[in-house]
């Protein structure tokens, strides 16, 4: 049972957390929104390649930061130590409230929608709420139970996705033409606003590549394992995403999926018929359990570290006998449940993507500060092709953010409002005194 250590999370558990955080709502819903403005298979698949490259570059940045600063908390820890405590607090605020609560709510809502296709009498909202509560109870006791549950459901997810892709391609009665070569007009699509807006949904689908950084302090050997966990987990997901979207385009006509959330169900319907699609909906719903699980597992670690550093929020750091951050987990669950009963799907998705992209962009900048302070020779992990990965990540992320502000200003401004609220909350929290618990001093 080497994959499930008694005291900390192994590399296997870390990879499972990364894959499960990423493969969830986005890949099973994004294509329908992309098809509204883009009808080219080449451009649509290229979107997933570009999104994967962005995620891999970001993962390399976080790997270098996490290996050098192996404390749980992700952006909160890196930005707070290398830029400013106020910015670190805002990053943690975003990670906890938007980075985990909103995607967890979206994944649970998608779970409810797919389950309703199998059992029409079930309320999608009630199913989503029940899933979040049940998974929280699964993680609230100890790390070993969490790791076994997470690795098991993630392995099931990968196997089912591969089987779905193989069977759909083999059994679809009327396959759709999918050209992997550019066609006339694709150049205009690649340089236009439609590509940038579609990339919003892709970036959201790749959200979670940084998940293992939130539990770095609870990994057995973060200096060695975190870089390979982030890079390998992200690379696996890139391959799965390309396979899934190729299969969606190969099995179902584009017009059947335009603007639809349940593209997985539609593709299964064309490949396997109504009964097969109903069965597939149930299977896809089960796959989303690991996504909800991974977020509920990792998210509270951010709140806990914030609670360790601020006396006014010390209650967030309270754990049980197994050192699981129970109070933070319950706080995250409560926020998720509020979003489930109050949010609309697409608005939450775009707003979430903008806010998280802004957060990871600021964090990626910290790699340059880390290198300046320590020098490359003093780092336990140095990313290949330096400085290309962070520069590429920063350029593509900034491009997406600008287009969101232009094309979807309401969601973009709401993200900026969340940042402002975080700064105000930091001001209020810091007046109660900041505890000095961090063992990391990067200078």
Helices and strands as residue ranges (DSSP letters): H 11-22, H 25-34, H 41-68, H 75-82, H 85-94, I 95-102, H 103-118, H 124-139, H 143-171, H 186-191, H 193-206, G 211-218, H 222-251, H 254-257, H 263-309, G 311-317, H 326-342, H 345-374, G 376-378, H 388-407, H 409-430
